[in-house]
Each structure stands twice: as structure tokens, then as C-alpha cells.
Amino acid sequence: MSRLIIIALMVLSLTACGGGGADVQTTTHNTTMGQELMDLNESYKQGIITEKEYKNAKKAIMERYEN
């Protein structure tokens, strides 16, 4: 599950790269902020991501749920 979060974060960071008119597919995931934060924390504890990546991803998750 933690690898899925890392992949999702990588995909989100590439979203603005454009597609040159190519068809775009959107995938919606129904997770809660709490679940995302728990998965992110687990990735950090396991050493999969650095502290800096953890802090940036946590901030991004919390900003997404502010509205």
C-alpha cells in the first residue's frame, strides 16, 4: 500500500507535464485523509521515503483536504 502512495505522489508531480493532445485517463481513489496519512507514515517508518519527502507529502495531503 505504501508503494501505491509513492507512485501516486510521483504521478501527481508529473501531472503538469502535458500530453500533447493525447487522451487522458483519470483514476479516482476513495481514501480518507487519515488512511493516506497512516500509509505515508508507514512508508516513512520503513525507510521507503525520506523525512523531507514525508513532510512534503503530508503537507500536500492536508492541503487537498482543507477545502
Secondary structure, 3 states (H helix, E strand, C coil): CHHHHHHHHHHHHCHHHCCCCCCCCCCCCCCCHHHHHHHHHHHHHCCCCCHHHHHHHHHHHHHHCCC
